[in-house]
Amino acid sequence: MTVRERLEEEELERLSPHAAFSRNTRGRDREEEPDEFRTCYQRDRDRIIHCKAFRRLKHKTQVFLSPEGDHYRTRLTHTLEVAQIARTMARALQLNEDLTEAIALGHDLGHTPFGHSGEAALNEVVDGGFRHNEQSLRVVEFVERREGKPGRGLNLTWEVRNGILCHSADWPEEAATLEGQVVKCADKIAYVNHDVDDAMRAGIINEGMIPEEAQRILGRTRSERLDTLVKDVIDESTNRGKIAMSPEVAQGMAALRNFMFERVYIGSVAKIEADKAKRLLIQLYRYYLDNVDELIEESGESLQGEDVVRIAVDYIAGMTDRYAMKQWTERFVPAAWGVY
């Protein structure tokens, strides 16, 4: 018996009947020999961690654009917080922690620079719209390349890809696995709470401004709120075939989220900078469509089987904040003449 086979046997003994077992995966688009030491979901997690799109998350905005302080969240630290919360809930619910972690680490790989402002920019100009969860799926299925391996993409299992696609709050379908549903819930818990923390650090809000309803139900500190939310999901979901939150705690969460939209996401200085970022990406997108040769040269793609719009979207969505600003500056800001 290999190490992987032993781990698969242990899953059958240890995990809930509602869990996604590694040996029962629906598999990959391209068949591969199983790994000797890792289950299929552990293998997927490792592929995500080692891909370029994952590394670029460290220079992508969460809420605050290119913050000067060292302690503001980025898309990467957000991803890690989601993974931590999701793993805690999955472990308590006896679900497959490896699958949960793989989905969590890959859920935002397709996010644009400048956070949701970048997503809104591409959604405005691309026919059919742009959604970061669909782009995250495209990244792992097509954009990323595994060196020395046939085909494109990371060739992840169906369950991981399904969880990545279905993690978004406004996506109409629930993930097919409870592990995917856990990540969707953990994403909401993570971003609302860490965005509160960052907004306080920026001086936009303070603890006393948080609605009394949210404080009464969830707690009066970030730690208390996180603890309440995670415990509630675990309690409400134990021995059930779905991931749920109690009505009261969901009400407190909604009050906190609405407050953040009113005071931070829409009505604060962070929004002013976000509007600038949105215009920047729209200008870059239109520039690349008008300068196809430059786009093809920079992206390394060819037009065979892909249209210009798709290549432009993949290229821009993959940019970090600073790379997008660099590309815009080179194209729209006159450079000083260097000969005197």
Number of C-alpha atoms within 10 A of each C-alpha: 7 11 13 19 18 13 16 18 14 11 19 15 9 12 18 16 13 17 21 24 20 24 17 8 14 10 16 16 11 10 9 9 5 12 14 11 14 18 21 23 25 18 18 24 21 13 18 21 14 11 18 13 23 19 14 17 26 18 19 26 28 26 25 24 21 16 13 8 9 6 10 22 23 22 24 21 16 23 24 16 21 27 26 19 21 29 24 19 27 24 15 14 25 18 25 24 24 22 31 31 27 29 33 32 25 29 31 27 30 27 28 34 30 33 22 19 22 27 21 20 23 23 16 14 13 14 9 8 12 20 20 25 23 18 25 25 24 18 24 25 18 16 20 17 18 15 8 6 9 10 13 15 18 20 23 22 21 15 24 29 24 18 30 30 25 24 26 23 13 8 13 8 12 18 23 14 22 25 32 31 22 32 34 25 23 25 23 16 21 21 19 18 19 20 21 22 18 18 21 13 14 16 8 15 18 13 13 9 9 17 14 15 15 21 20 11 18 25 18 15 13 16 11 12 21 19 13 15 24 18 15 18 21 20 18 14 19 16 14 12 12 15 23 18 19 13 9 12 18 18 16 22 24 15 18 21 20 15 17 21 13 11 18 20 21 13 13 16 14 18 18 12 15 22 15 12 22 21 14 19 26 19 15 20 22 13 17 20 15 12 12 16 12 13 20 17 10 10 13 10 13 14 11 6 5 10 10 19 16 11 22 21 17 19 20 21 25 25 22 21 22 16 15 20 17 11 15 16 14 10 13 12 9 8 9 6 6 5 4 3
